Every structure is written in C-alpha cells, then in structure tokens.
Amino acid sequence: MSASTLERPATTSAHPAREGISTSRLIGVELQKMFDTRAGFWLIAGVAVLSTIATAATMVFGDRSSLQYGDFAQAVGIPTTVILPVLGALSVSSEWSQRTALSTFTMVPSRSRIVAAKFAAVVAVGLGSLVVALGAGALGNIVNGSIAGVTPVWDIDFTTLMQIVLADEIGMLMAFMFGALLRNSPAAIVSYFVYALVLPGVSSALADAQQWWADHAAWFDLRTATIPLYDDHMSSHDWAQLGVTTLIWLVIPLAIGVRLTLRSEVK
C-alpha cells in the first residue's frame, strides 16, 4: 500500500504588504492640519493683515528719509513673533482638546513619528513666516525709498539674520513645548502669552529693583537671553547664557512634554 503525499499549495498573499506612511507625507499632513482649522486660518489672516498695517504705519509715522530695512523688519516681525507661535501650541494640544488624538494614533501607531512630524511642521512654519516677514520688510523699504527719493539702506547682515531666525524659532518651539507639556489648548496658549508678554515685564521690574537680577537675569530668563540675538554681535558670554536658559526653559520641559505625549492615555 503506497502512501500518497499531499503537497500544500504555496500560499500567496492576496493583499500586498501595505507601505507605511512616509515622513514627508506626515509632515505635509501636519502642516495642512495647522492651517485647515478656523483658528489656524484666522491666525494666518491676522498676521498678514497686521504685517501690512505695520509696514504702512512705519512709512506713515516714521521719518522716511532715515528709515532702514531693520525698522521695517522689526515692525513686521512683532505680529509674526507674538501671534504665530500660537499655531505651534495648537499643533499638539488641539489633538487632545478636540479628541482627534485617538484617530491620529490609530492611523499611525508610532506616536514618536507623529510628534516628530509636528515638530518639523512647526519649524517649517517658523521659517516660512520669517521669510514672509522679512520679505514684507524688504518691500516696505524699497517702496519707502522710492517715495522719499532716497537709496534704501540694508542694515541687517547675514549673521544677524541667522540670529533673528534662531530667536523666532525659539519662540515657536516654546509654544510647541507648552502644547506638548499641557495638552490643552487654552492652557497652552495662556501659558505661552504669560511667557511672551507677562514674564518680560516682571523680569524688567526685578532688574529695576535688584541690581543682582539686572546683572544675572540672562542666566535665568530666556526672553532676556534672546534679546542679544537681534544685535549685530553675540559674545561667547551671551551664547553661554542663551544655552543655559534654553536648556532650563525649553529643552527639559519639552523632553518631559514629549514623554507625556508618548505615554498618556488617549480618551
């Protein structure tokens, strides 16, 4: 009696392995999410309107014959550096406040990739907004020179420009940090404005009352430490102060916020 051997047919997958979502696509999605919401739209619209008003006001109320590029860049940069970082906070906190984190982390289970994509999107928005602000300032400087009949003065060199970029990115990442740390949109926005608008006044008052604080504030106050970035030259002492305060105010809290975002239960 011969035994028959039954051969199993080779198993083939009817559905090919699904490719993962690329990092560039994740960043693109996060950028789109930042601008698709009502808050994102009106923040961008507000920055555009205020930048236009700031440029026009500089020409109307300033001494046209002595205005320089730095004057326009500073005026246009105010709404950009104060208002736009709110998008950085919302990029993280809105996922939890609007209860969309569950669907986001279901589609992309790797939370670290989502957080990294949000981080990259915030950095990109910061760079893009700065390009727009500096471009608007350049246009205002050219138009002012034509109206006043003077040669436009370009008083910002490349080194100072890079320092301004760093200062603005620190502001964007501070807002991102509050969003990751608190994961609540109102709390993150209020915390950012306290940092950006309230604490500098408190630090200035302390500097007026205490000479020790006036001499050492840049070692503890990040806003004070970033002021030299807008000057023509940063000394090694200034860089050391910026490094220490950035570590205290940004790096350590951001690391804690990212860890909480990666481990917190999604409800």
Secondary structure, DSSP 8 states (H G I E B T S, - for coil): -------------SS-------HHHHHHHHHHHHHHSHHHHHHHHHHHHHHHHHHHHHHHHS-TTT--HHHHHHHHHHHHHHHTHHHHHHHHHHHHHTT-HHHHHHHS--HHHHHHHHHHHHHHHHHHHHHHHHHHHHHHHHHHHHHHTS-------HHHHHHHHHHHHHHHHHHHHHHHHH--HHHHHHHHHIIIIIHHHHHHHHHHH-HHHHHHGGGT-HHHHHGGGGSS---HHHHHHHHHHHIIIIIHHHHHHHHHHHHS---
